[in-house]
Amino acid sequence: MSLLRTKPVEQSIRDTEEPGHRLKRDLTATDLVVFGVGVVIGTGIFVLTGRVARDYAGPGVAFSFAFAAIACALAALCYAEFASTVPVAGSAYTFSYATFGEFPAWIIGWDLILELALAAAVVAVGWSGYAQSLLTTMGIPLPDNLAGEDAVFNLPAVFVVLVVTVVLVLGIKISSRFNEIVVAIKVAVILLVIVAGLFFVRAENYTPFIPPSQENPATEGLKAPLIQVLFGVPPVSFGWLGIFAAVAVVFFAYIGFDIVASAAEESRRPQRDLPIGIIGSLAVCTVLYVAVSLVVVGMQNYSRLSQDAPLADAFKAVGQSWAATLISVGAIAGLTTVVLILLLGQSRVFFAMSRDGLLPQWLSAVHPRFRTPYRTTILVGVVVAVLAGLIPLSELAELVNIGTLFAFVLVSIGVVVLRRTRPDLPRSFRTPFVPVVPILSVLACLFVMLNLPVETWLRFAGWLVLGAVLYFAYGYRNSRLAAPKAPAPGD
């Protein structure tokens, strides 16, 4: 079936050496770890830790972060094998092309727009809010119609997207160095907050560490979690059930480590460096999340943590208002790297899809000097800037989560499929205990997906239908696999 025509791994690797399509290999394992930390650590570390402790898990939120990390690690092990076996730009799109076929690959590439481009726009709007807060503290606030989520034209959000787009066009090494500097600022702020917070931790705030279980008021209609609609499972707070319910929330704090795989063609030793980047960044982020969660519930009783800025308000409660400004600086630095790496990932996915003919092939041109996919980078940057500047995105943010989890499921299944169909392929990293680890990864992702609202599932289904229409209108007829003898652009 032509819809399921697969692209051989060997052909994918050969395509990376085509004249006009060759990217510059400049990234080390350290660069990839920093990329992963840069995209995973965002405002969630300053907001989500306290919010989940207050509403779901109490001081036991540290367990929730640890369990979520285990679930992510299962998917990370699958990504690491794929990335080392098929070291080609495109991440889950490229992996799916080699295992499931062209149409599933297109669907996952279309799906990745939800994780990457839409997420970049959402994060840019968040960056605008923190920038406005910091400017107000400095006495130079912007008008409300030019900053923040409710702005008519969100100027700071557009600004940060365009700046990082320019950085990405100028070269992957420049992007990496910029990312390393900003990540260093972000991690330094987080470590300072952790160390300073330890002086205000009180032992009685950890008691009880796992509060008694209690039911939450059920959400109804389209906003109800799918698991509640299907099985009549009421939401639960606290106790061990609350801790596991919180896993579905904090899981989203780890989203982004998979983007490391998108930089496969720009890694010096992808078979070795990609697994290190994926697993290493996840390990660093887990330690930081657990540490911050333990500090915030130790500084203030979990029941009194605020909704919007629990960490900053916990410092204010102990008379340390300087922390609010410091946390704003850390959040701005954190969100800058998140936007940069999300745009990096999206531009590489589009680059791979256009090189395969599923998108217009002129998009896959590489800049003759900077050796970056500048056309896809500029296209993605402009689209994301428009989204961030003009469209309120808070209602669509959960689409980011379901899009990411769908990619995790396909990659986990793909490891098992490729082991059976191509056992001969050299694998510098092998997922342990196959098929047990991939199966556990699929189950963990499905559990989190079932905890998303019904309306998110309906929007996701509509998005996939739109993607299928575009594939049959363009990609099916223009795929390079449909005409394998056709010359590639630049040949």
C-alpha positions, -999 to +999 in steps of 0.1 A: +000+000+000+015+034-011+001+050+021+023+027+041+054+029+020+084+031+043+116+051+038+146+028+044+169+039+072+198+038+048+181+062+024+173+086+053+210+086+062+221+091+026+197+121+023+217+139+051+247+141+028+229+155-003+244+187-017+222+216-006+207+196+023+238+190+044+236+205+079+267+215+099+277+190+126+287+212+155+269+199+186+286+178+214+269+156+240+271+185+265+254+208+240+226+183+236+221+179+274+219+217+277+194+218+249+173+193+268+175+212+301+168+245+283+135+233+268+122+212+298+129+237+326+104+266+322+079+284+343+066+250+355+094+248+381+083+281+396+045+275+393+036+239+388+055+225+418+035+245+444+001+243+426+002+205+424+013+202+461-017+224+471-044+208+450-033+171+446-004+157+466+006+178+495+043+175+505+043+141+486+045+161+454+081+150+453+069+114+447+047+127+418+077+143+401+097+111+406+070+088+392+065+112+363+102+111+356+101+073+355+072+074+330+092+099+309+124+078+312+106+049+296+098+070+266+133+085+267+149+051+264+128+044+233+138+078+218+174+071+226+175+038+206+157+054+176+179+085+176+211+064+177+198+041+150+183+067+127+204+099+134+184+121+110+165+154+116+128+151+122+126+132+155+094+111+157+084+120+121+116+104+107+113+074+131+077+068+120+086+070+083+111+041+088+087+019+107+050+026+101+050+042+066+044+075+049+009+084+060+015+077+097+047+096+094+029+126+079+003+124+107+030+124+134+048+153+116+015+172+115+010+163+151+044+177+161+032+211+151+010+210+182+040+201+204+065+225+189+050+255+170+019+260+192+039+254+223+065+280+212+036+306+208+021+297+242+055+300+259+062+333+241+030+347+256+041+336+290+075+352+284+056+385+277+039+383+310+071+379+330+088+406+309+059+430+317+062+422+354+099+429+354+095+461+334+068+473+359+092+466+388+118+488+370+092+515+365+088+512+327+057+492+321+042+486+287+006+495+280-018+465+287-028+463+250+008+456+240+019+430+266+004+400+284-021+373+273-050+398+268-030+423+247-044+434+213-009+430+199+016+412+222+048+431+214+072+413+238+060+379+226+067+388+190+100+403+199+113+372+217+102+349+188+119+370+161+151+374+181+156+336+186+146+330+150+176+352+139+198+334+163+188+300+148+194+312+113+229+324+122+241+289+130+236+259+153+268+266+172+257+302+179+223+290+189+240+265+212+262+291+228+233+315+233+213+286+248+242+276+272+245+312+285+208+316+292+204+281+306+234+289+330+215+320+342+183+300+346+199+271+365+219+295+387+187+313+397+170+280+405+199+267+426+201+300+445+164+298+452+168+262+464+197+271+487+181+302+500+148+284+506+165+258+527+171+284+555+133+289+558+122+252+557+102+241+588+099+204+596+062+207+606+053+217+571+062+182+560+036+166+583+016+148+571+039+141+541+010+123+524-023+139+535-055+118+538-073+111+506-104+131+496-126+135+465-125+166+444-157+180+429-162+163+395-158+184+364-186+179+340-193+182+302-165+186+277-141+199+303-142+166+322-112+142+319-119+115+294-111+088+320-139+103+342-164+101+313-154+066+302-151+049+336-168+072+360-136+077+380-140+108+402-110+131+407-091+124+439-068+146+459-041+136+484-033+101+496-015+077+472-043+081+447-038+118+447-001+114+442-007+092+411-034+117+399-008+144+402+015+124+379-008+132+350-003+169+358+034+171+364+042+148+335+037+179+313+066+196+331+090+172+315+078+176+279+105+187+255+134+163+261+125+145+228+134+177+209+170+167+214+165+140+187+156+168+162+192+179+162+205+145+151+220+158+118+239+186+137+255+163+163+291+154+158+287+118+170+250+112+170+250+075+178+268+083+211+258+118+219+220+117+213+213+090+240+235+110+264+216+142+256+181+127+259+187+107+291+211+132+307+188+162+303+159+143+318+180+132+348+192+168+355+156+182+352+143+155+376+167+164+403+158+201+400+121+195+400+122+173+431+145+197+449+123+227+442+091+208+452+106+198+485+118+234+493+085+251+484+063+227+506+089+230+534+088+268+534+050+271+536+022+247+544+009+232+512-027+243+519-016+280+519+004+279+486-008+305+461-023+296+427-002+318+403+032+322+419+036+297+448+074+298+450+076+336+449+048+340+474+064+314+497+095+337+499+073+367+505+055+349+533+089+346+551+098+382+544+121+377+514+105+397+487+137+400+467+130+364+455+100+375+434+123+397+412+149+370+411+123+344+400+110+367+373+146+369+359+149+332+361+116+327+343+125+351+315+158+333+310+140+300+312+113+308+287+138+323+262+156+290+259+123+271+257+111+292+227+145+288+210+146+251+212+109+246+203+116+266+172+147+246+165+127+214+167+099+226+146+121+239+118+140+206+117+108+186+114+096+208+085+131+205+070+129+167+070+093+167+057+101+191+028+132+171+019+110+141+016+086+160-007+057+159+017+060+197+020+073+220-009+109+210-015+122+245-018+117+248+019+145+223+026+173+246+012+203+250+035+220+284+039+253+283+020+272+301+047+255+293+080+245+257+070+211+260+087+177+252+072+170+290+070+138+289+050+120+265+073+134+284+103+122+318+090+088+304+080+082+288+115+095+320+132+071+342+113+041+319+119+048+316+156+053+353+160+019+360+144+002+334+167+019+348+198+012+384+189-024+382+179-042+351+191-050+342+228-037+307+232-046+296+267-075+275+256-053+256+231-024+249+255-036+214+263-033+204+227+005+207+232+002+179+258-019+154+238+003+160+207+034+152+226+020+121+242+008+108+209+043+111+195+057+092+226+032+064+220+042+059+183+079+060+191+076+035+218+057+011+195+081+018+167+111+005+187+094-030+189+084-028+152+119-019+140+135-046+161+114-071+142+115-057+107+152-046+108+171-066+134+202-061+113+205-024+119+235-013+140+222+001+173+248+019+194+221+023+221+195-004+228+164+001+249+166-025+277+140-052+283+122-049+249+092-052+246+085-046+284+099-010+285+081+001+253+048-014+265+051+003+299+059+036+281+028+033+260+006+025+290+020+054+310+014+078+281-021+065+276-029+070+313-018+106+311-038+111+278-070+097+294-067+124+321-070+152+295-104+169+289-128+155+263-127+188+245-089+184+240-095+150+224-121+165+201-098+193+190-070+168+185-092+146+163-102+177+142-065+186+138-056+151+126-085+152+100-072+185+087-037+170+084-051+140+065-068+163+040-035+183+034-016+150+029-039+137+002-041+172-014-003+176-017+021+152+001+007+119-014+014+131-050+046+149-043+064+124-021+099+115-033+091+079-026+063+082-051+089+091-078+122+077-064+141+086-096+132+123-096+162+145-089+163+163-056+166+201-055+202+212-059+213+180-076 
